[in-house]
Amino acid sequence: MSVAKNRGQEYSCPAFFSDLARRILITGSVAYDVLLGYEGSFADAIDPKSLQNLSLSFFSPRFARHHGGTAANIAWNLKLLGGDPFVVSAVGTDGGSYKALLSERGIDVRYIQEIADHVTATAIIATDSGERQIAFFHPGADAAGTWPALDQERDDLAYGIVSPRDTRQMTEAMLWCDRMKVPVFFDPGQQIIAFSADELKRLTRVGCGVIVNDYEWSLLKEALKVTEKSAKSVTPLVIVTHGEKGVTVLTKDGEMKLPACRPDRIVDPTGAGDAFRGGLLAGLSRGWKMEAACQLGAAMGSKVVEQEGTLMDTLDSDEVRSRAEQTYGEALPAL
């Protein structure tokens, strides 16, 4: 499959990269996921003319409970690829075993708070037969978390990513990265509706780039009053994921479109976006060009949808690189 981009144009991360700095700051939620499946279409069940009286119940023959959360998912996938993440987040009284699991996998959990009198954040995610999703998120302990003192970690950091969690913590994380000159991606996710337009403008300008899905991009464009062509006035980089339709990368130089990597099968799409982010950061922290890093991210996203749950137990990195090469026609740099 071909890659569409401006002729002669190369895409690199707008951030400064140092060979001495490879660690990735990841802040977001550490949560439990309750996954439900509906064997029909949410869209068919909702009458747009009756939204004011909306009252629906969907029968779910499938139920599963897994480890999840944006920060944990991204860190887990990054670690599978040999990256070096450390997580800033919070868990409740039921989160000690999850924190231990992350630590056993070599993920730095020193800055995951354990907060008494709160439960760990929980996401309830329902998916229909067309891969549409309806989700509810209870922040639990995350809403009581505080931003830690991290100044001593600065010199080891290549990048940061601020993913969905309590909006106060997201804001503080972005501003800390700005003060400490850490290249940071703003990843508002489902929390985009919790920020005002002024807050979104401020945080978008702070980061080295924005990562959103296509629906979130439509909301962000409206809040920022920009188009694809004028987005460069507020941020040097926008990465928009489109699920099975691939990825769009917008920079000051133009637009690049990458097709999606095709999975062997689709079991559950939950976590694909976080897997993409893990792959992206794994590539960028090694100094890869943006195109190659996105290709690795797309290959990782195609792997995680082949299972139920967001955390893959093992990963064959050679198979991931082969999948990317089959899709994009060129080999990725060595991991």
N, C-alpha and C positions, 0 to 999 in steps of 0.2 A: 504494500500500500504506500502511496506517496505521501510526502510531507509538504504542505503548502506553506511557503514563506517568501519573503521578498528576495529576489535574486541577489546573490552576493552578500547577503546580510548574515551576520552571526549574532547570536544572542548569548550574552553572559550575564551573570547576576550583577546587579548594580552595587552590591555590597563589596567591601574590601575583604579579601581573603588572605589569611596568613597560614603558611605551612605549619606554624607552631601551635595554631589554635584549631582544634578539631571537635571540641565538646559542643553540644547543642543544649541550650536552655529550652525546656518544653514546659509551658504552663497551660493548664486546662483541667478538665475534670478527671477524677479517678472514680469510676462508678460501676455499679452493677447494671447489666442490661437484662430486661425481661422482653423476650422476643415472642411475638404473636403472629400467626399467619391467617390470612383471610382468603378463601378460595373464590374470589370474585373481584369486582372492580369497585373501589371506593367512589370513583367518579360516577358510575352508573347508579349508585345508591343515594347520591346527594342531588336533590332537586334545587337548582339555583333560585327558583321562585319561592322557596319555602325556608330560606336560610334563617329568617327571624324566628322560626318555630322549630329549628333544628333539634331533633332528638333521635339519635340513632344507636343501634346496638349491632355489632358485627360478631357472628359466631366464629370462633377461632379454634380449629381442630389441632393447631400446633402451638405448643408452649415450650419455652426453654429459658433458662436463666444462666447468664454467662458473665464473666469479667469484661468490663468495657471502660468507657470514658475516653474523651478525646486525647488527654495527655498520655494516659496509659497506652492507648492504641498506637499513637504516633511513636512513642518511645520504644514500644515492643518491636514494631516493624523496623525502626532504625537500628535497634540492637541486633536483630536477625541479620542485618546487612553489614554488621561489623562497626556500626557507629557507636558514639559515646554520649548517650543522653543523660541529663539529670532532670528530674521532674520536680516542679513546684506545684503543690496541690494540697488537698486536705481529705481525710477520711474520718469516719465516725467510729463508734465503739465496735462496729462489726467489720471494720476495714483492716484490722491488724494482719489477718491471713493474706489479704490481697497485697498489702505492702510487702509482706515477706515473700510472696510469689515473685513480685517484680525484682526484689533484691536478689533472689536466687538466680534470676536470669541475668544478673550483672548490671541492672539499672540502678543508678544512684538515687536512693529514696530518702536521703537525709533531710530534704526539705519538703517531705510530705508530712503534714501535721496530723496527729491523731487527736481528735477533739471529743471530749466526753459529752454525754447528754445529747448527742446527735447521731443520726444514722448516716451511713455513707450515701452519697448521691446515687440516685436510681433513675434510669431511663426505661420507659415502657414504649416499645417500638412495634407498631403493627404494620405489616407489609401485605399488599394485595397481590393478585396474580400477575399484575402488570408492573410490579416492582415499585408502585407508589407507596409512600409511607406516611403514617400519622404517628407522631411521637409526643409523649409527655415526659417532662424532666423535673424531678424533685431534687433541689440542690443539696439538701441535707447539710452535712458538716461543711461543705464548701462555702456556704453563705456565711459561716462564722470564721473562716480562715483569715489569716493576716499575711501580708507580704514580708518575707524574711530579709535579713541583712545579707546581701550577696556580693558586696563590693569585692571581697577577697577572691571571688570566682571569675571576675571579669577577664583577666589576662588569658584564661584558658578557652574562652568562648569564640567560636567561629560564627554562630548564628543563634537566634532565638526565634521561637514561634509562640504567639499568644492565641490560644484556641479557646473555644467556648467554656466558660465557667462563670462564677459570680462576676458581674460587670465591674464592680469596684476593683476586684483583683486584676481583671483584664486591663483596666485603665492604668492602675499603678504599675503593672508589668510593662506596658508600652512606654510609660514615662520613665521608668527606671532604665530601660534599654536605650532610650533617647539620651538620657543624662550620661550614661556610661559608654555611649557610642557603640552599642552592640547592634549589628544589622539584624533587624527583627521583622518577621512576617506577621501581619495582622490577619487573623483567621476568625472573623466574627461568628460564622456559622449561624446556628439557630438563635443566638443571642443578638443578632442584628436588629431584631424588632424591639429590643430592650434599650437600645441607645437612641438618643435624640439625633437629629440631623447634624447639629453642631458638634456633638461628641464624635460622630462618625467622621466628620471632616477633620477634626483634630487628630484622631488616632490614625487615620489613613495617611495623613501628611507625615506623621512621626516615623512610620515604618519604611523599610526598604522595598516593600511590596505587599500586595493583598492577595489572599487566596480565598476564593468563594466558589460555590456552585452556580449554575446559571440562574436559578431562582433568586439566590442571595445577591447576585450581580445586578439583577433587575431592580431590587430594592435599594442597593447601594448607589446605583446610577441615579435613581430618583432623588435620594437624599443628598448626593453630592452635586446634582445638577450637571452631570457630565454625560458624554457619549463614549463609545469605544475610541473615537479619534481624539477626544479632548481629555481623556482620563489621565494623560501624561501631565496635565497641569496640576494634579493633586498627588500623584504617586508615580514613581518611575517604572513600576511593574504591576501588572494584574494577571493573575492566573485563574482562569475560569474552567472548572471541570464540568463536563456534560454527560457523565455516566457513559453509556454505551456509544455516545457520539464523539467521545474523545476530549481533547483539551485545547483551549485557546490561550495563547500567551500574548499580552499586549505590552509593548515597551515604547519608549520615545521614538524608536526607529521604525515601528510598524507592528504588524500582526503575524503570528505564527500559529498554524493549526496542526495538531497531531491527531491522527486517528486513535481510537482505543485499541488496547490489546484485547484479544478475544479470549475469554476463559474457556476451558474445556467443558464446563457446565456451570450453571448458576444455581446455587442453593439459597443464598441470602445476600442481598447487596449491602447490608449493614457493615460499616467499617471500611468500605472501599476507599472513601475519601481520605480517611486517616492513613490507610496504607499508602496511598499516593503521596501524602505529605512525608511519610517516613522515607520513602524512596527518593523523593525530591531532595530532602535534607541530607540523605546519605551521599548523594552525588555532589551537591554543592559544597559540602564540608570537605570533599576531596579535591575541590577545585575544578570540577567538571563544568562544561558549558551548560547553559540553561536547557538547551534542547535535549542533551543526553540525560540530564537529571530528571526532566519530565518524562522521558521514555522509561527510565527505571521506575519512576513513580507509577506510571500507567501499568507496567508489568506487575508491580506489587499489588495494585488495585485489582487486577484480573485474577490474582491468586487467592485473595482473601474471600472473594465472593463464591469460591468453590466449596466453602464449608459453612457450617452454622457456627456463629460466634466470631468475634473480631480478632482473637489472638491465635495465630497459627503456632502449632507446637514446634514444628521444624520448618526449615526452608533450605531448598537446594538452590544456592545462588547461581550456579551454572545454568540450571534450568530456567531461572528467571531471566538471565542474560540472553539465553537462546530464544526465549519467547519474544523478548524485545527485538532481537535481530531479525526474527522471522517477520515481525510486523513492520519494522522500519527500514529493513534492508541494509543495516550496518551494525557492526559490533560495538557494544558499549565499552568504555574503558574498563580496565581490570578493577575489581573491588578489593 
